[in-house]
Amino acid sequence: AIAIEGFAPGITQTSSAITISPLTGEITITGFSPSITQPGTPAQQQILNRLKALLLAGGTVASTRVFLHRVDPLQPDELPAIVIEEDGPERAEIIMMDGGERRELDAIVYCTLASSITAPADCMTFGLAAEKLIAADPELKALCQFGVSMMERSTIINGEGDRFLAASQQKWRFAYWVHPLNPDVINPT
């Protein structure tokens, strides 16, 4: 917490994140988002939970059929649906003098429909709706102050019989900041 009383026109205090104007006493904080924590929940799970929540609330054709880490195959009556999976190992790079790390989490978002003649085009439209939700979400951007970006996008068609599916597959990268001693606190201050 910062407490400033009175006015000291000859003093300027500056750090990489806080500036106090000697003329007006105005405090400006730049460079860091407020700390975000869900105690006991790993940072990457917090990001995946937010991703799921925004896609659930986003009004896509999937409606409430948004799954995180689904292991069972989608059934025909569960389509359309969105499936979110973590993709590959998390990467970390030490960027702060105190050992703070910039970490990257990759996830794949599958916007899945039952296959049809129009499925490839329909999947692209479905995927576009999800992409717009993800790219514009302020809460996800607050969690991932080093960026939210789509790395790859493709349309896949696979399966057989009544499980013939089409999906827009999007690989996303979520870059955030944690301290390794408190990996459940995103953007530590």
C-alpha positions as CSV (number, residue, x, y, z in Angstrom):
1,A,0.0,0.0,0.0
2,I,1.1,3.5,-0.7
3,A,0.3,6.4,1.6
4,I,1.3,10.0,0.7
5,E,0.4,12.9,3.0
6,G,1.1,16.5,2.4
7,F,2.9,18.0,-0.6
8,A,6.7,17.9,-1.2
9,P,7.4,19.8,-4.4
10,G,11.1,19.1,-4.5
11,I,10.8,15.3,-4.3
12,T,10.2,12.9,-7.2
13,Q,9.9,9.2,-6.6
14,T,10.1,6.9,-9.6
15,S,10.4,3.1,-10.0
16,S,9.7,0.9,-13.0
17,A,6.0,0.8,-12.1
18,I,5.2,3.9,-9.9
19,T,5.7,7.6,-10.6
20,I,4.7,10.4,-8.2
21,S,4.6,13.8,-9.7
22,P,6.4,16.5,-7.6
23,L,4.0,19.2,-8.8
24,T,0.6,17.6,-8.5
25,G,1.2,14.6,-6.2
26,E,-0.5,12.5,-8.9
27,I,0.4,8.8,-8.7
28,T,0.8,6.9,-12.0
29,I,1.2,3.1,-12.0
30,T,2.4,1.6,-15.3
31,G,3.7,-1.7,-16.6
32,F,1.9,-4.2,-14.4
33,S,-1.6,-5.4,-13.9
34,P,-2.9,-6.0,-10.4
35,S,-2.1,-9.3,-8.8
36,I,-4.7,-12.0,-9.6
37,T,-5.0,-15.1,-7.5
38,Q,-7.2,-18.1,-6.9
39,P,-5.3,-19.7,-4.0
40,G,-4.3,-23.3,-4.6
41,T,-5.2,-23.1,-8.3
42,P,-2.2,-23.2,-10.6
43,A,-1.9,-20.2,-12.9
44,Q,-2.4,-22.2,-16.1
45,Q,-5.6,-23.6,-14.7
46,Q,-6.8,-20.1,-13.9
47,I,-6.3,-19.2,-17.5
48,L,-8.0,-22.3,-18.8
49,N,-10.9,-21.7,-16.4
50,R,-11.3,-18.1,-17.7
51,L,-11.1,-19.4,-21.3
52,K,-13.9,-21.9,-20.6
53,A,-16.0,-19.3,-18.8
54,L,-15.8,-16.7,-21.6
55,L,-16.7,-19.3,-24.2
56,L,-19.6,-20.5,-22.1
57,A,-21.0,-17.0,-21.8
58,G,-20.1,-15.9,-25.3
59,G,-23.3,-17.0,-27.0
60,T,-21.7,-19.3,-29.6
61,V,-23.7,-22.1,-31.3
62,A,-22.1,-24.5,-28.7
63,S,-24.3,-22.9,-26.0
64,T,-23.4,-24.7,-22.7
65,R,-21.4,-27.5,-24.4
66,V,-17.9,-26.2,-23.6
67,F,-15.6,-28.8,-22.2
68,L,-12.1,-28.5,-20.7
69,H,-9.8,-31.5,-20.9
70,R,-12.5,-33.8,-22.2
71,V,-11.4,-37.4,-22.4
72,D,-14.6,-39.1,-23.8
73,P,-15.4,-38.8,-27.5
74,L,-18.2,-36.3,-28.3
75,Q,-21.5,-37.9,-28.9
76,P,-23.8,-36.7,-31.8
77,D,-26.3,-35.2,-29.3
78,E,-23.5,-33.1,-27.8
79,L,-22.8,-31.1,-31.0
80,P,-22.0,-28.4,-31.7
81,A,-19.5,-28.1,-28.9
82,I,-16.2,-26.5,-27.9
83,V,-13.4,-28.6,-26.5
84,I,-10.3,-26.9,-24.8
85,E,-7.1,-28.8,-24.3
86,E,-3.7,-27.8,-22.9
87,D,-1.1,-28.3,-25.6
88,G,2.5,-29.3,-24.8
89,P,4.7,-28.2,-21.9
90,E,4.5,-24.8,-20.3
91,R,7.5,-22.7,-21.0
92,A,9.2,-20.3,-18.6
93,E,11.8,-17.5,-18.8
94,I,13.2,-15.6,-15.8
95,I,12.7,-11.9,-16.5
96,M,12.7,-10.2,-13.1
97,M,15.6,-9.6,-10.7
98,D,13.6,-11.3,-7.9
99,G,13.2,-14.5,-10.1
100,G,9.8,-13.6,-11.5
101,E,9.1,-15.6,-14.7
102,R,7.3,-15.0,-17.9
103,R,5.5,-18.2,-18.7
104,E,3.6,-19.4,-21.8
105,L,0.7,-21.8,-21.9
106,D,-0.5,-23.2,-25.2
107,A,-4.0,-24.5,-25.6
108,I,-6.1,-25.8,-28.5
109,V,-9.7,-24.8,-28.9
110,Y,-11.8,-27.1,-31.1
111,C,-15.1,-25.6,-32.3
112,T,-16.8,-28.9,-33.4
113,L,-19.8,-29.6,-35.5
114,A,-21.4,-32.7,-37.0
115,S,-20.0,-33.1,-40.5
116,S,-22.1,-32.0,-43.4
117,I,-21.6,-30.6,-46.9
118,T,-21.3,-27.1,-45.4
119,A,-19.2,-28.1,-42.4
120,P,-15.9,-26.6,-43.4
121,A,-17.4,-23.2,-44.0
122,D,-19.7,-23.5,-40.9
123,C,-16.6,-24.5,-38.8
124,M,-14.8,-21.4,-40.0
125,T,-17.7,-19.2,-38.9
126,F,-18.0,-21.0,-35.6
127,G,-14.2,-20.6,-35.0
128,L,-14.4,-16.9,-35.9
129,A,-17.0,-16.3,-33.2
130,A,-14.7,-18.1,-30.6
131,E,-11.6,-16.2,-31.9
132,K,-13.4,-12.8,-31.5
133,L,-14.4,-13.7,-27.9
134,I,-11.0,-14.8,-26.9
135,A,-9.1,-11.9,-28.5
136,A,-11.4,-9.2,-27.0
137,D,-11.8,-10.5,-23.4
138,P,-10.4,-8.0,-20.9
139,E,-10.2,-10.5,-18.1
140,L,-8.1,-12.9,-20.1
141,K,-5.9,-10.0,-21.2
142,A,-5.5,-9.0,-17.5
143,L,-4.4,-12.6,-16.7
144,C,-2.1,-12.7,-19.7
145,Q,-0.3,-9.3,-19.6
146,F,2.4,-10.6,-22.0
147,G,-0.1,-11.4,-24.6
148,V,-2.9,-13.6,-26.0
149,S,-2.3,-14.7,-29.5
150,M,-3.5,-17.4,-32.0
151,M,-0.5,-19.3,-33.3
152,E,-2.3,-21.6,-35.8
153,R,-5.7,-22.3,-37.3
154,S,-7.0,-25.2,-39.4
155,T,-10.2,-27.1,-40.3
156,I,-10.2,-30.8,-39.5
157,I,-12.7,-33.4,-40.6
158,N,-12.5,-36.9,-39.1
159,G,-14.4,-39.8,-37.6
160,E,-16.9,-42.2,-39.1
161,G,-20.6,-43.1,-39.1
162,D,-22.6,-40.9,-36.7
163,R,-19.4,-39.6,-35.2
164,F,-18.1,-37.9,-38.4
165,L,-17.0,-34.5,-37.1
166,A,-15.7,-31.2,-38.5
167,A,-13.8,-28.7,-36.3
168,S,-12.1,-25.4,-36.5
169,Q,-8.8,-26.1,-34.5
170,Q,-7.1,-23.0,-33.1
171,K,-3.8,-23.1,-31.2
172,W,-3.6,-20.2,-28.7
173,R,-0.6,-18.9,-26.7
174,F,-1.2,-17.2,-23.3
175,A,1.8,-15.4,-21.9
176,Y,1.7,-14.4,-18.2
177,W,3.9,-13.5,-15.2
178,V,4.3,-15.4,-12.0
179,H,6.9,-15.9,-9.3
180,P,8.0,-19.5,-8.9
181,L,7.5,-19.3,-5.1
182,N,3.8,-18.4,-5.6
183,P,2.8,-19.9,-9.0
184,D,-0.9,-19.4,-8.2
185,V,-0.5,-15.6,-8.2
186,I,-0.6,-14.1,-11.6
187,N,1.0,-10.7,-12.1
188,P,2.5,-10.5,-8.6
189,T,3.2,-7.1,-7.3
